[in-house]
Amino acid sequence: QVQLVESGGGLVQAGGSLRLSCAASGDIFSIDTMGWYRQAPGKQRELVASITSGGRTNYPDSVKGRFTISRDNAKNTVYLPMNSLKPEDTAVYYCTANTWYGTDYWGKGTLLTVSS
């Protein structure tokens, strides 16, 4: 079992910055990829960023150049600094962990609100 706890959400003005963090605990050695998804009201959950155990990252075009995922394996934590935030970035952000066994774990989510 892997437990994920997100932190860092809140209210920020458009153009501002914020950093999300996600701390993993439990069977951390089983984790391969970690990442962030988001879900805005009335929309499907979508990938925001992911990073493999080898450091390979993946972003959708909507956040490329603005969001940068990083991973501190010593602290079992993944970070998501977000810059140039837009109102359309408003969503609940979920941390995910995918294990070598093919199991996916999700955090409870943290709300980011970007005001215009």
Buried (B, 14 or more C-beta within 10 A) or exposed (E): EBEBBBBBBEEBEBEEEBEBBBBBEBBBEBBEBBBBBBBBEEEEBBBBBBBBBEEEBBBEEBBEEBBBBBBEEEEBBBBBBBBEBBEEBBBBBBBBBBBEEEEEBBBEBBEBBBEE
